[in-house]
Amino acid sequence: MPSRAISHSNWKPSHNPWLVALTVTLATFMEVLDSSIANVSLPHIAGSLGATYEESTWVLTSYLVSSAIVLPVSGWLSTVIGRKRFYMMCVALFTGCSLLCGLSTSLPMLIIARILQGAGGGGLQPSEQAILADTFPPERRGMAFSFYGMAVVVAPAIGPTLGGWITDNFSWHWIFFINLPVGLISLLLTQRMVEDPPWLEEEKSSGIRIDYIGLALIVIGVACFQVVLDKGQEDDWFSSARITTMFCIGVPTLIAFFLWEWFSENPIVDVRLLKNRNFGTAVFFSFVLGVVLFGSTVLIPQFLQTSLNYTAERAGMALSPGGLALMFMMPIAGFVVSTRVDPRLLVSLGFLSLGATLHLMTVIYPGIDFKTIVILRVIQVMPMAFIFVPISTLNYIGVPREKNNQVSGMSNFARNIGGSIGTSLLSVFTTRQSQTHLQTFASHTSNGDPNFQNYLNGLQNAYQASGFDITTAAQKALHAAFGTLQAQASALGFKNSFWVMSTIVLFLVPLPFVMRRPRPGEVRSRGGGH
């Protein structure tokens, strides 16, 4: 046993760790990109397949539900099947189903292909993170996770722009076909470069009993809850029987799953790891990061399209520079984490900076120009690198290395479910705030209000000066005034949403110091204590 422990501690991958990192990041980037690239193509997909726009949104929902189910159980599947084999199965399934998506001739065929594609895509992110954790020693793990972080945060930013460009210049089928060469290259490189560490091989060979009850509970619970989050706003939440039913099934089932797994001898998801102070706190931070990252990525294009009448492609272009800035900041954050700087301090300063930059977004107004939006977005995303990379590193402190698969699966699930919850709640909050402000503005637009009357007369005179008769000018003035009120109410709704996000993030500033600071060169294989 001692000699085996020594051989385990001295184990190193056969190939250059950075080649391994490049190999696994390739497929992850492809998967994250694909989760956002289809958004702008939905009208084209609906028209091509003879479906309504509402029906076509199941192209997105089916993928998200399937992916969300696989994410938390990916750690268990990696242990049962073998991580390399599981990862290659996920890449092969994702790539093959991308071909089926592109060849689909009906909406049901496309949705089925997307369900299978999501099952493959859901296992890629946590598998990559676990592979990196085992491939790189602790002192170099910060740089490795910064490489992984570039794929996770940059792909959603460029996805809508790339999707719009491909759809406009080719067809929607090609947003799926572009995955084929990337997937094939990833499979070839993974077969050659990636290997399972010896302790993972031992874990697999020791035999694992399947927790059928836990598996059934998480499939039902996550599927129902994800449908609630994705379709709630569209169906007006609990006024819809479907949403109410899904909620009443999903939430109790997820609670039952958590309790079952906590007391199970062979859990699919080892929720008892949350007792580890560092890991439990890091999972919570991953959840919050998902809320802010995905929430802001949805809010900004929504504001640009509804208030400024931007096209989807131009709205995506406003986000892309932010993605590039984040790509630049990730290696810097990775380098700083690799030094002796306390990672908890980095996370705290990251939250402080992120709260301040989110508050900057409250300066948006209906007439804001493209350049200002781009600058605000760039400034807003830069602190995220100093949260994402240290959190990814702190995740593994005090956790036995044979639990790497579980750690990566749970942390990725927390970030993704945070993104789904944040997107849904922020969309509802923004809509309700806009409606409230519109009602307030409307109460001041009566004919008895001298300020409004002067404003309306000014618009009418301008239209008359442009050659319109008095009746048409009056109608146009009223229409323009209402449009202005809507734009202002919408802008205030978005301002309030960013204010709420900034306030929540600022409350998190002191919390990183709840975590234990890792010792220099700490090796987790020596124990899994707290």
Buried (B, 14 or more C-beta within 10 A) or exposed (E): EEEEEEEBEEEEBEBEBBBBBEBBBBBBBBBBBBBBBBBBBBEBBBEBBEBEEEBBBBBBBBBBBBBBBBBBBBBBBBBBBBBBBBBBBBBBBBBBBBBBBBEBEEBEBBBBBBBBBBBBBBBBBBBBBBBBBBBBEBBBBBBBBBBBBBBBBBBBBBBBBBBBBBBBEEBBBBBBBBBBEBBEBBBEBBEEBBBBBEBBEEBBEEEEEEBEBBBEBBBBBBBBBBBBBBBBBEBEBEEBEEBBEBBEBBBEBBEBBBEBBBEBEEBBBBBEBBEBBBBBBBBBBBBBBBBBBBBBBBBBBBBBBBBBEBEBBBBBBBBBBBBBBBBEBBBBBBBBBBEEBBBBBBBBBBBBBBBBBBBBBBEBBBEBEBEEBBBBBBBBBBBBBBBBBBBBBBBBBBBBBBBBBBBBBBBBBBBBBBBBBBBBBBBBBBBEBBEBBBEEBEEEBEEEEEEBEEBBEEBBEBBBEEEBEEEEBBEBBBEBBBEBBBBBBBBBBBBBBBBBBBEBBBEBBEBBBEBBBBEEEBEBBEEBEE
